[in-house]
Structures are given as structure tokens and as C-alpha cells.
Amino acid sequence: MRIESAAQAPDFSREVHCLLGLPIDTVDLAVAERRIRSAAASRSPCFLSTPNVNWLIACQSDAAFRDSVINSDLSVADGMPLVWPASGSPAPPCSTRFVAGPENGCRSTFSAARTA
């Protein structure tokens, strides 16, 4: 995580949606995996969060937890209930622009660790 102090602003230069105050990156699996591989190759930290509905609820009352998600380098939704509103779709979208957290975490993290 790139946080030097609590006053440092999070980096939202990437394509990200805000859902009840939490960032959800608009990435597909290939982009998410590239970001993780790039961080591993450069030996840079990449703080990955996989918010789900429970996290949204917990972040409403736990400021430290909320700040950790906000300051993530990559935040990918864990579950379609987060993807639907973030994509602006009232029904399940056929979008490849979002990647499920567990899918990304398992595939990318272990793959990046093997190649670093």
C-alpha cells in the first residue's frame, strides 16, 4: 500500500467507480492481471481489495477498514450485486469490464508470484 500518512489522498487516476464510498476499478481480468504482474516484476506493492456486500456494510461504521479499501491500488468487486450498480445497469450486464475479486486474486496473485 502506498500510504505514507493518513492525510495522503488516494490515487484515483485510474478508471474507477464509487459505490457507497468505496472504489470499484473498471478492469477486465487481463488488465487486473497486468497490474499485479507489473507490481510483482518491479517489486512494488500492490494492495488488492475485493469488496463485497458485507464490506460495503462494514465500511459504513469502520473508518479504518473503509480507508484501507479506499487506498487500495486495485479494488475489484467480489460479486455481481456490486457490479450491477457500478456498471449503471439495473440488470445483470454482459460486461467484460469488471472482474470478480476471487477470480482475479487466485489466478493473478499466484501467477505473479511464480514469475517474480
C-alpha positions in Angstrom: 0.0 0.0 0.0 1.4 3.4 -0.9 0.1 5.2 2.2 2.7 7.4 3.9 0.2 9.2 6.2 -3.5 9.2 6.8 -3.7 12.7 5.2 -2.4 11.4 1.8 -5.1 11.4 -0.9 -5.9 8.1 -2.6 -4.9 7.7 -6.3 -8.0 7.8 -8.4 -6.2 8.5 -11.7 -7.3 5.0 -12.8 -10.8 4.3 -14.2 -12.8 3.7 -11.0 -16.5 3.9 -9.9 -17.6 4.9 -6.4 -20.2 2.7 -4.8 -21.4 3.8 -1.3 -18.0 5.5 -0.8 -15.8 2.5 -2.0 -13.8 2.4 -5.2 -14.5 -0.3 -7.7 -12.0 -0.5 -10.6 -13.4 -0.8 -14.1 -11.0 -3.5 -15.3 -11.2 -6.9 -17.0 -9.2 -9.9 -15.9 -6.4 -9.2 -18.3 -5.9 -5.6 -17.1 -6.1 -6.6 -13.4 -3.6 -9.4 -14.0 -1.2 -7.0 -15.9 -1.3 -4.5 -12.9 -0.4 -7.3 -10.5 2.3 -8.7 -12.7 3.8 -5.3 -13.2 3.9 -4.6 -9.5 5.5 -8.0 -8.8 8.1 -7.5 -11.6 9.1 -4.1 -10.2 8.9 -5.4 -6.6 6.4 -2.7 -5.9 3.5 -3.2 -3.5 0.0 -3.7 -5.0 -2.7 -3.6 -2.3 -5.6 -5.6 -3.8 -9.1 -5.3 -2.3 -12.1 -7.4 -3.2 -15.1 -5.6 -1.7 -18.4 -7.4 -1.5 -21.8 -6.5 0.0 -20.5 -7.3 3.6 -17.6 -4.9 3.1 -19.9 -2.2 2.0 -21.9 -2.6 5.2 -18.8 -2.8 7.4 -17.2 0.2 5.8 -20.1 2.4 6.9 -19.2 2.0 10.6 -15.4 1.2 10.5 -13.4 4.2 9.3 -10.0 2.3 9.3 -11.4 -0.5 7.2 -13.0 1.9 4.8 -9.7 3.9 4.4 -7.8 0.7 3.7 -10.2 -0.1 0.8 -10.2 3.5 -0.5 -6.4 3.5 -0.5 -6.1 0.1 -2.4 -4.0 0.1 -5.5 -6.6 -2.2 -7.2 -10.2 -2.8 -6.0 -12.2 -5.4 -7.8 -15.8 -6.3 -7.0 -16.5 -9.6 -5.3 -19.9 -10.4 -6.6 -22.5 -9.2 -9.1 -24.5 -7.2 -6.6 -21.6 -4.7 -6.7 -21.0 -4.8 -10.4 -24.6 -4.1 -11.4 -24.8 -0.6 -9.8 -21.2 0.2 -10.6 -21.9 -0.5 -14.2 -25.0 1.6 -14.2 -27.1 -1.4 -15.2 -30.3 -2.3 -13.4 -30.0 -5.9 -14.6 -27.0 -8.2 -14.9 -24.7 -6.8 -17.6 -22.9 -8.7 -20.2 -19.7 -6.7 -19.4 -16.2 -7.9 -19.5 -15.1 -4.6 -18.0 -15.4 -5.9 -14.4 -13.6 -8.9 -12.9 -14.7 -10.9 -9.9 -12.4 -10.5 -7.0 -11.7 -14.2 -6.2 -11.2 -15.0 -9.9 -8.6 -12.3 -10.2 -7.0 -12.9 -6.8 -6.4 -16.6 -7.2 -5.3 -16.5 -10.9 -3.2 -13.4 -10.9 -1.6 -13.5 -7.5 -0.2 -17.0 -7.7 0.8 -16.4 -11.3 2.7 -13.2 -10.5 4.4 -14.8 -7.5 5.7 -17.6 -9.7 7.2 -15.2 -12.2 8.6 -12.6 -9.8 
